[in-house]
């Protein structure tokens, strides 16, 4: 696959029975592991992955707070 840093390899380490979809991403400059899970929820499924540093997580949480606040204001004033 191609990333902003150039070509990379993706290796899936999954277990379909347990909903595990862990994977490794390997670039020339770096490599990292991403734990991921797929969980059934009625007629579909939800997927989640974790690959954040604490600083990145804090940034994303702040952005999510802003987005949810904006959505709340839109929904409350649209009626």
C-alpha positions, 0 to 999 in steps of 0.5 A, spaced: 500 500 500 502 507 499 502 512 505 504 519 505 511 516 507 511 512 501 510 504 500 508 500 506 506 493 507 500 491 511 500 484 515 493 482 518 494 477 524 486 476 525 482 470 528 475 471 525 472 466 531 474 471 536 473 478 532 480 479 532 483 484 526 490 486 529 495 488 524 502 490 523 504 496 518 511 496 516 514 502 512 521 503 510 522 508 516 518 505 522 513 500 523 507 499 528 502 494 531 495 496 531 490 492 535 483 492 532 476 488 534 470 487 530 464 486 535 457 484 533 451 488 534 445 486 532 444 485 525 451 488 523 458 489 527 462 495 530 469 495 529 475 499 533 482 500 533 487 503 537 494 506 535 494 513 539 499 516 543 497 520 549 498 526 546 494 524 539 488 521 543 488 528 547 487 532 541 482 527 538 478 527 544 478 535 544 476 535 537 470 530 538 468 534 544 468 540 539 464 536 534 459 533 539 458 540 541 456 543 534 452 537 533 448 538 539 447 546 537 445 544 530 440 539 533 437 543 538 436 549 534 433 545 528 427 544 531 
